[in-house]
Amino acid sequence: MADPQIRDTLPENAYRELKEGETYVPMIPPNATAPEITTRSIVFGIIMNILFAMAATYLALKVGQGIETAIPISILAVGLSGFLLKMGMRRSTIIENINVLAISTTSGMVAGGTVFTMPAIYLLKLDEHLNLSDGMIFLHICLVPFLGAIFGVIFLVPFRRYFVKEMHGKLPFPEGTATNEILVTGQSGGSNAFILIYSFVVAAFYTVCTTALRLWPDEFTTGKLHISWKEKAQAATDAVTGAGATVAEAVEKTASAHAFSGAFWTNLTDKTKAIFSMGTGAEFLGLGFIIGIRYASIIMAGSFLSFFVIVPLLAPIGLEALQSINPMIKDTAAGSIFNNIPKNIGIGCIFTAGLLSILKMGKVITTALKEALGSLFQKSAGPALDDRTDQDISYPVLGLLGIFATVAVALYFRFFVLNGMESATFLTVVSVLLALTVSFIFITVSAWAIATISVTPISGMTVTTIIVTAVALMAAGLPKGPSGQLAVLLVGGVVASSLSVAGTLVTEFKLGYWAGASPRRIEWSCILSCLLASVVVTGTIMLLAGTMGFDPEVDPKALQAPQANLMKSALDSFLGTGEVPWLPYGVGVVVALLLELVGISPLAFGLGMYLPMALNAPILVGALVASAVKKGRADENTKKARGNRGIIIASGFIAGAAIIGVILNGLRSLPFTEAILDAVDIQSRMINGGSDPESLGQMFNWFGMIAFLGLCGFIFWDSRRAKADAGGPDIHM
């Protein structure tokens, strides 16, 4: 029989500030007991951890945006609960499902911190320069996020009460609120899980058509719309009759039908060098739908500035003038200009956004630190420490964990990374102090950002860490070259992982506070499952490095790995053979300050300037579709229901496309399947075997746009089918 004290709904004061003398009693009160860590929660959590670790890694490497794993996993957990109930078994408790999240969402935590830094090992060719075996690469990539995760937990625990209890009702926790509402209101059935599953299937089929069968390309670009009809007609006629006045007239007549399109696209691509590109993957659409119009618009504005303003303005000035801006530029092609100037302006903007985040959070850091230090000196007999719903890992145990992680990092740096260098011990001490200090300072920034807007500026803070660490270690005697680059990269990896873990963990703490889960169990589940996620993420990165690669300049089909390429650019400038592009960096600083003055996120804008337009454009389209879904004369409950259904479909699109992408690349790594995948590549077979490859390429280019618009139509139509009585919680973030 259920404990009568356990509630099925949230208390009235769950989301508002508490009045003086008022206390919050969770759904499962401290003196009540309910299943929390069970076999079903552990097994299901591990399965979700593995699947979403692969999906989150692939997506972040391809798009540069992480996947918010909590919402889709919550929907699936609730669906499993409903299914078990129909089978005559016990329904999962809400704190049981929170334990599922504590185990499984580490996939997104670890992936978010790892893919921002570790792929730069391949981009900088450190594996070749330092003769790193696959085993050593696995150690580097796996150990760094796991140790960073431990620091993330250790440093956040003292701030837990401040963020989830002292600031109750004052911080909105957008993603946490959305997840909490799913867990609370969705336990009566599994209909939302069914929507997630069939949208997963749709995205999986669409991705197979795009990536395996290649019925359409994964990117539409106006660069392929440039067809020199006049030259083709001239060549064909000359081959038969030879040149002459009559022939010239025939050529002009033949080309006239295509004069507008040919001249228009030629001017844009060859003269103006303004090229529009848009990815056609289902994951882009899903991300844009969830991100929303505001953030997507700012990112796209950054892209427009890079591709439609800066590149066209700089294209005519010549190579010598361009080299005065950045000596590393080699030619005047649009891609070269973007990679060496607007992209570096974006880096400067992102770097400044990271510094501004610290400055703006100064008061928050100070206040939270006071609360944390106060909790350290609470008497062990205090009532809070006897409360199951308010118990953390004890501070002595946290201290031992901290010592273990610190010693492990120090030994790892001293004997694996810095071994053989002059003053290796001194450099190790400086590296460890930098990693610990920066992680501790930035963790409160990350947690506050997640608690307020569900977006944490990990990119900005990590590139800030990379640059500061490079300068500090060079001053301490770190030599330039591959060994120095690896050392700085690994410090950045530890920091990025700790920030990523802290940002997600603070949400889980809040979920536990609302429901009545034990923080200590959440903390241990997070630490232990981070090891599993680190292994899966590492394996996925190494698999994708061998099949696709991460450098689009070397292979156009490579994954973009935007943040890792950003880290590579910074490291190459400060510790490699390149020169620091101070002018573009400086312009980026000014751009960030101007954006801050007018209230626009410099991080989002800087990312837009840095990332290729092909990644940003479809995200904006997805955001526009999300906005259109909630338009019309319908009542607010119906609009909310439509938005909720769209979020679920979008989550399925993201998961389906990402997981199928990993599976297809895994198959391609096998020698006996690569030939099969090449044989079913319809696009390549038709273009290479056709008499007019250029025209066929243009036709397939349009197929990609049409297919993507068809997918947009599907999510719009399906979302608009939602009824008001199915509205449920508003899970927009």
FIDODREN-286407 format. One record per residue (C-alpha): residue in three letters; x, y, z. Coordinates in steps of 0.5 Angstrom, whole numbers, plus 500, padded with zeros to 3 digits. Layout:
BEGIN
ALAXYZ...
END
This chain:
BEGIN
MET500500500ALA503507498ASP505511504PRO499517505GLN504522506ILE507521498ARG504526494ASP502525486THR502532485LEU507538486PRO506542492GLU503549491ASN510553493ALA514548488TYR516554483ARG515560487GLU519564493LEU517562500LYS514566505GLU518568511GLY517562516GLU515557510THR518551508TYR518547502VAL516539503PRO517535497MET513530494ILE516524497PRO517528504PRO524526508ASN520521513ALA517517507THR520512504ALA520510496PRO524506491GLU529510489ILE536506486THR533499483THR535494478ARG530497473SER533504474ILE540502474VAL539498467PHE535503464GLY539508466ILE545505463ILE542503456MET540510456ASN547513458ILE550508452LEU545510447PHE545518448ALA553518449MET554516442ALA548521440ALA550527444THR558526441TYR556525434LEU551531434ALA556536438LEU561534433LYS557535427VAL553541429GLY557544434GLN551544439GLY550539445ILE543535446GLU539536452THR538529454ALA534530460ILE527531456PRO527525451ILE530520457SER525523462ILE519521456LEU522514455ALA523513463VAL515515464GLY513511458LEU517505461SER513506467GLY506506464PHE508500460LEU510496466LEU504498469LYS500496464MET504489464GLY501488472MET508491475ARG509497479ARG509504476SER516507477THR516512483ILE519519481ILE525519485GLU526512481ASN526516474ILE530521477ASN536516479VAL535514471LEU537521469ALA542521474ILE545515471SER544517464THR544524463THR552524464SER552522457GLY551529455MET555532461VAL561528458ALA560529451GLY559536452GLY566537455THR570532451VAL568534444PHE570541445THR577539446MET579532445PRO578532438ALA584537437ILE589531438TYR587529431LEU586536428LEU593538431LYS596531429LEU599530436ASP597523435GLU603523429HIS607528432LEU608525439ASN607517436LEU601516440SER598509440ASP591508440GLY591506447MET595512449ILE590516445PHE584512449LEU587514455HIS588521454ILE581522451CYS578518457LEU581520463VAL581527462PRO573528462PHE572523468LEU577527472GLY574533470ALA567530472ILE570528479PHE572536480GLY565538477VAL561534483ILE566536488PHE566543487LEU559544486VAL556540492PRO558545497PHE554550492ARG548545492ARG544548498TYR545555495PHE542554488VAL537549490LYS534551497GLU536558498MET535561491HIS528557491GLY523560487LYS528566485LEU532562479PRO527559474PHE531553472PRO527552465GLU530545463GLY529543470THR522545470ALA520542463THR523535466ASN520536472GLU513537469ILE514531465LEU516526470VAL510529475THR504529470GLY506524465GLN506518469SER499516467GLY501513461GLY506512455SER503516449ASN509522449ALA514516449PHE510513443ILE511520439LEU518520441ILE519513438TYR516514432SER519521430PHE526517432VAL524512426VAL522518421ALA529521423ALA532515422PHE529513415TYR531520413THR538520415VAL539513412CYS536516405THR541522406THR547518409ALA547511406LEU543511400ARG544519399LEU538520395TRP539527397PRO546531399ASP546533407GLU547540405PHE544545400THR549551397THR548556392GLY555555390LYS553549386LEU548553382HIS553556378ILE553553371SER557556366TRP552555360LYS555559355GLU562556356LYS559549355ALA555551349GLN561554346ALA565548348ALA560543345THR559547338ASP567548337ALA568540338VAL563539332THR564545327GLY569550329ALA569557332GLY565562327ALA561568327THR555564326VAL557559331ALA558565336GLU550567335ALA548560336VAL552560342GLU549566345LYS542564343THR543557347ALA546561353SER540566353ALA535561356HIS540561362ALA542568362PHE539570368SER541564373GLY548563370ALA550571371PHE546571378TRP549565381THR556567378ASN556574380LEU554571387THR559566388ASP565568383LYS565576384THR561577390LYS563571394ALA557571398ILE555563398PHE549561402SER549554405MET544550409GLY545543412THR539538411GLY539533417ALA534532421GLU538533427PHE539541425LEU531541425GLY530538431LEU535543435GLY532549432PHE525547434ILE528547441ILE533552441GLY528557439ILE527564435ARG531568439TYR538564440ALA537562433SER536569430ILE543571434ILE547565431MET544566424ALA546574425GLY553572426SER553568420PHE550573416LEU556578418SER561573416PHE559571410PHE555576407VAL558582410ILE566581411VAL567576406PRO564580400LEU568586403LEU575583404ALA574579397PRO576584392ILE582587396GLY587582394LEU592577398GLU597582400ALA592586404LEU589580407GLN595578409SER596584413ILE590582417ASN592575418PRO599573415MET596565415ILE591566409LYS594563403ASP589565398THR583569396ALA577564396ALA571565400GLY573559404SER580561406ILE577568407PHE572566412ASN577561416ASN582566417ILE579573418PRO571572420LYS572566424ASN578569428ILE573575430GLY568570432ILE574567437GLY575574440CYS568575441ILE567568444PHE573569449THR571576451ALA564573452GLY567568457LEU571574461LEU564578461SER561572464ILE566571470LEU565579471LYS558579471MET557573476GLY562576481LYS557577486VAL554571485ILE560567486THR562571492THR555570495ALA555562493LEU562561496LYS560564503GLU554560503ALA558554501LEU563555506GLY558556511SER555549510LEU562546511PHE562548518GLN555546520LYS555541526SER554534524ALA548534529GLY544539525PRO537537523ALA539538515LEU544533516ASP539528518ASP534530513ARG535524507THR533529502ASP538534504GLN544529505ASP550530501ILE557526500SER560527507TYR566533506PRO571528509VAL569523503LEU569529498GLY576531501LEU579524499LEU576524492GLY579531491ILE585529493PHE585522489ALA583526483THR588532484VAL594527485ALA591523479VAL591529475ALA598531477LEU601524476TYR598524469PHE601530467ARG608529470PHE609522467PHE605522461VAL604529458LEU610533461ASN615528462GLY622529459MET621537459GLU625542463SER622544469ALA617538468THR615538476PHE614546476LEU610546470THR605540473VAL604544479VAL602550475SER598546470VAL594543476LEU593549480LEU590552473ALA586547472LEU583547479THR582554480VAL579556473SER574550474PHE572552481ILE571559479PHE567557472ILE563552476THR558557479VAL558561472SER556555469ALA551553474TRP548560474ALA547560467ILE543553467ALA539555472THR537562469ILE537560461SER539553461VAL545555456THR552555459PRO557559455ILE562553456SER565554449GLY567561451MET570559458THR574553455VAL577558449THR579563455THR582557459ILE586555453ILE589562452VAL590563459THR593557460ALA597557454VAL600564456ALA601562463LEU605556462MET609559456ALA611564462ALA613558466GLY617555461LEU613551457PRO616550450LYS612551443GLY610545439PRO606538440SER608537447GLY606544449GLN600544445LEU597537448ALA599540455VAL594546454LEU589542451LEU588537457VAL588542462GLY582545458GLY579538457VAL579538465VAL576545465ALA571544460SER568537463SER568540470LEU563545467SER559541463VAL558536469ALA556542474GLY551545469THR547539468LEU548536475VAL545543478THR539541474GLU539534477PHE539537484LYS533541483LEU529535480GLY531532487TYR529538491TRP522538488ALA521531488GLY524529495ALA530525492SER537524496PRO542528493ARG548524496ARG545518491ILE545523485GLU552525486TRP554518487SER550516481CYS553521477ILE560520479LEU560512477SER556513471CYS561518468LEU566513468LEU561509463ALA560515459SER567517458VAL569510455VAL563510450VAL564518448THR572516447GLY570510443THR565514439ILE570520438MET576515436LEU571511431LEU569518428ALA576520427GLY578514423THR571514418MET570521417GLY575526421PHE574533424ASP577537419PRO573540413GLU579543410VAL582537409ASP576533407PRO569536405LYS565530408ALA569531415LEU565533421GLN565540423ALA567539430PRO567547431GLN569547438ALA575543437ASN577547431LEU576553435MET581550440LYS586548435SER586555432ALA588558438LEU593553440ASP596553433SER597561434PHE600561441LEU604554441GLY604552434THR608554428GLY602560426GLU602567428VAL597570433PRO592574429TRP591579434LEU587584429PRO581579428TYR582577435GLY581585437VAL576586433GLY572580436VAL573583443VAL570590440VAL564586437ALA563583443LEU563589448LEU558593443LEU553587443GLU554587450LEU552594450VAL545593446GLY543587450ILE545581445SER549575447PRO556576445LEU557568446ALA551566441PHE553572436GLY561570436LEU559562435GLY555564429MET561568426TYR565562428LEU561556425PRO559555418MET553558415ALA551551413LEU550549421ASN546555423ALA541556417PRO537550418ILE537551426LEU534558424VAL529554420GLY527550425ALA526555430LEU521559425VAL517552424ALA517552432SER514559432ALA509558426VAL507551430LYS504556436LYS501561431GLY494562429ARG487563433ALA487557437ASP487558445GLU493558449ASN492551452THR492548444LYS498553443LYS501550449ALA499543447ARG502544440GLY509546442ASN509540447ARG508535442GLY513539437ILE519539442ILE518531443ILE518530436ALA524535435SER527530441GLY526524437PHE529527430ILE535529434ALA536522437GLY534518431ALA539522426ALA545522431ILE544515433ILE543512426GLY549517424VAL554513429ILE551506427LEU553508419ASN560510421GLY561504425LEU559500419ARG563504414SER569502419LEU568495417PRO572493411PHE566488408THR561493409GLU564499406ALA563496399ILE556495400LEU555502403ASP559505397ALA554501392VAL548504395ASP550511394ILE545513389GLN548520388SER555518387ARG553513382MET548517378ILE553523378ASN559519376GLY556515371GLY552521367SER553525361ASP552531365PRO555531372GLU554538373SER547539372LEU546532376GLY549535382GLN545541381MET539537381PHE541533387ASN542539391TRP535542390PHE533535392GLY536536399MET532543400ILE526539398ALA527533403PHE529538408LEU522542407GLY518536407LEU521534414CYS519541416GLY512540413PHE512534417ILE513536424PHE509542423TRP503538421ASP504533426SER505538432ARG499542430ARG495536431ALA495536438LYS489538442ALA488542448ASP487536453ALA493533451GLY497540453GLY500538459PRO506542462ASP509547457ILE516544456HIS519549452MET526552454
END
